Amino acid sequence: MPQLLALADRPFFLYGNVPMMVSNLPTIHDVAVRAGCSKSTVSRFLNGSELIAAETRTRIAEAIVQL
């Protein structure tokens, strides 16, 4: 399990001996919650799947812009 440390006032995860900065960028989960759909649907959208309803596509695109 990664360990969370505060280095120079910025949170880092340690993977082994390698510090990795935690990003403030939105995640697929954040987009899914905002768009009211599943993370799988957001992933399909990001990968260009055409199996998503037009209304859902619009909600996901708007959520991405808002975040």
C-alpha positions in Angstrom: 0.0 0.0 0.0 1.5 3.4 -0.9 2.4 5.7 1.9 1.3 9.4 1.8 3.8 12.0 2.9 3.8 15.8 2.9 7.0 16.9 1.2 7.5 20.7 0.7 3.8 21.2 1.5 2.8 19.0 -1.4 1.4 15.5 -0.9 3.5 12.6 -2.4 2.9 8.9 -2.6 5.9 6.7 -2.1 6.1 3.7 -4.4 9.1 1.8 -3.1 11.6 4.6 -2.9 10.1 6.7 -5.7 8.1 9.7 -4.6 5.2 10.5 -6.9 3.3 13.8 -6.6 -0.4 13.6 -6.1 -2.2 15.5 -8.8 -5.1 17.9 -8.4 -6.4 16.9 -11.9 -9.9 15.5 -12.1 -10.2 11.7 -12.2 -12.6 9.5 -14.2 -14.5 9.1 -10.9 -14.9 12.9 -10.6 -16.2 13.2 -14.2 -18.6 10.2 -13.7 -20.1 11.7 -10.5 -20.6 15.1 -12.2 -22.1 13.6 -15.3 -24.3 11.1 -13.4 -22.9 8.0 -15.1 -20.5 5.2 -14.4 -16.7 5.3 -14.5 -17.0 2.7 -17.3 -19.1 5.0 -19.4 -16.6 7.8 -19.0 -13.8 5.5 -20.0 -15.8 4.4 -23.1 -16.3 8.1 -23.9 -12.6 8.9 -23.6 -11.7 5.9 -25.8 -14.1 7.0 -28.5 -16.7 4.3 -28.2 -19.9 5.0 -30.2 -22.0 2.9 -27.8 -23.0 5.9 -25.6 -26.2 7.8 -26.0 -25.9 11.3 -27.3 -27.3 12.8 -24.2 -24.8 11.0 -22.0 -22.0 12.1 -24.3 -23.1 15.7 -23.9 -23.2 15.4 -20.1 -19.7 13.8 -19.9 -18.3 16.5 -22.2 -19.8 19.2 -20.1 -18.6 17.6 -16.9 -15.0 17.5 -18.3 -15.2 21.2 -19.2 -16.6 22.2 -15.8 -13.9 20.2 -13.9 
